[in-house]
Amino acid sequence: MCGHCGCGDKTGATVLNLQTGEKMTMGSHSHEHGPDHRHPHEHDHARNGGVGHTHDHEHQHQHESSHVHDHVHPDGSRHSHAHAHEMGHHDHGHGGDHGHQLRAAPAVVELETRILARNDALAAKNRAWFAGREILALNLVSSPGSGKTTLLERTIRDLKSELKFYVVEGDQATANDGERIRAAGAPAVQVNTGTGCHLEADMVARGLAELKPPPGSVVMIENVGNLVCPAMFDLGERAKVVILSVTEGEDKPLKYPHMFRAAEIMILNKTDLLPHVDFDVSRATANAREVNPDITVLLVSARSGEGLADWYGWLRREIGRAREAVFA
Amino acid sequence: MHELGIVRNIVAIVGDAAKGRRVHRVTLDIGKLSGVMPDAIAFCFETVAQGTMLEGATLEIRRIEGRARCDACGSEFTADTLFTPCSCGSRRFTRLQGEELNIKSMELEQEVA
C-alpha cells in the first residue's frame, strides 16, 4: 500500500488479455499530492536508548502559539526546545493549574464525501463511455457456483450471430472462466482480483481498454462470486443481474438483501434440477420481491435451455433501451 | 471483508484532503442499513492508517438510523432492515436515510504561524 496516503491498492490484481496473452498488474498508480505536500517531523522525548524524561520546569512562559523551555534529561544533559500549542491537546503530564487558556481551536474540515466517491466517479466514467457507444453493459453477480459462466457460455453460443459479446471475467485467481468464454466465441479479459472479493470500476476500465468493445456490442461483466461486496461497488453497468441457482436456499434474497435490492433481474438457474431438490420457486420469488418489489424473475436452465428465450428477450429489450438512453 | 477496502478509501480521501497535515480525528457517518460493520471499520483503521497522516488519529463513527417515506401512503417510518415495509403494508418507499457511507469531517493539526 502507498505509504503516503494509503490509497486503495489493488495488490495482486491482474488483467489478462486472453486474445493477446498479455498480462498487466494493477496497482501502479499516480496521485497528485499538492506542491505543499510535506512530511512533518516528529520527535519523542526519549534519549539514550529510549529512556524517557519528565518535564520538570517552571511555568513562566506565555501560551501563545509556541514556547521555549529548558529541561533536564536523566543523563543530566540539558537543552531547550520549542513547543507548539496549536491543537489545544498538548498534555504536559503534570498536575497543577497553570491558569492559562489555549485559544487555538482545532481545525475541523467538513468533508461530506462519500467513502466510495472515487469508485463512483470511475463508474460514472465507464457508464458514459458505454452510453456514448450504445453498449449494453451488465454486471452479473451471484454466489460461487450458481452457473454464471455456464449461462454466459450458452448465451454467447446461442446469440453470437446476432450480438457481439465482450466479457470481463472477474475471479480471485485462474483464467479458467475467461478461457471458457473465449472458447464459446467471445473476446474476454480475465481480471484476477488477488485478495479482492469484488470487481471495482477501475478494474473494469482497465479491462475495457484491453477489450475495446465496438459500438453496439454487449459487455458482460462477470463479477467475483460473492453476494456481499459487489452490491456496493458500481462498475458503470446498466443493470445488475443476480443469479440464484435452485441448489441454494430460497432465503438468500433475505440473507443478502443489498444484492437483491440492487439487481434489476433475478435469474433462477438450474431449473432442470428442480425435481431433485427441495427448492420452492414461489417462496424464492416472494423473498426476492420482499426485498425488491420491482425485480424481474426468470426461470432458466443454462444446461437444458429451458427458459432461455425469456432471458434473450430481456437482453434484447435492454439493448433497445441502452440505445434509446443515449439521447435521453 | 469489504471493510478493509472501505477503510483504504477513507484513509486515501482524508490523506489527500489533509495535504500533508496531521489528522487528529476522522468522523464518519455510517448508516445502519449501509451493509458495513462499524466494528470492522474501527478494527482496520488503525492498521491502514499506519505510516500515513492519519496514524494515531481518533476514529469517530456516527450511526444513522434507517428512515423511509412510503410511496403509497406518504408516511415516514423507521426501518431496521433494508426491506422493512411501511405499516400500511407497502414495500415501495423512498429511502430518506440509513444507507450513508460518508466521511463527515476531519480534524487537522493547525499550521503554526
Interface residues (C-beta under 8 A of the other chain):
Chain A: M1 C2 G3 H4 C5 G6 C7 G8 D9 H31 H33 G34 D36 H37 R38 H39 P40 S65 S66 A84 E86 M87 H89 A104 P106 A107 V108 V109 E110 L111 E112 T113 R114 I115 L116 A117 R118 N119 G196 C197 H198 E200 V228 C229 A231 M232 L254 P257 H258 R261 R289 E290 V291 N292 P293
Chain B: M1 H2 G5 I6 R8 N9 I10 V11 A12 I13 V14 G15 D16 A17 K19 G20 R21 R22 H24 R25 L28 G35 V48 A49 G51 T52 M53 L54 T81 L82 F83 R91 R92 L101 N102 I103 K104 S105 M106 E107 L108 E109 Q110 E111 V112 A113
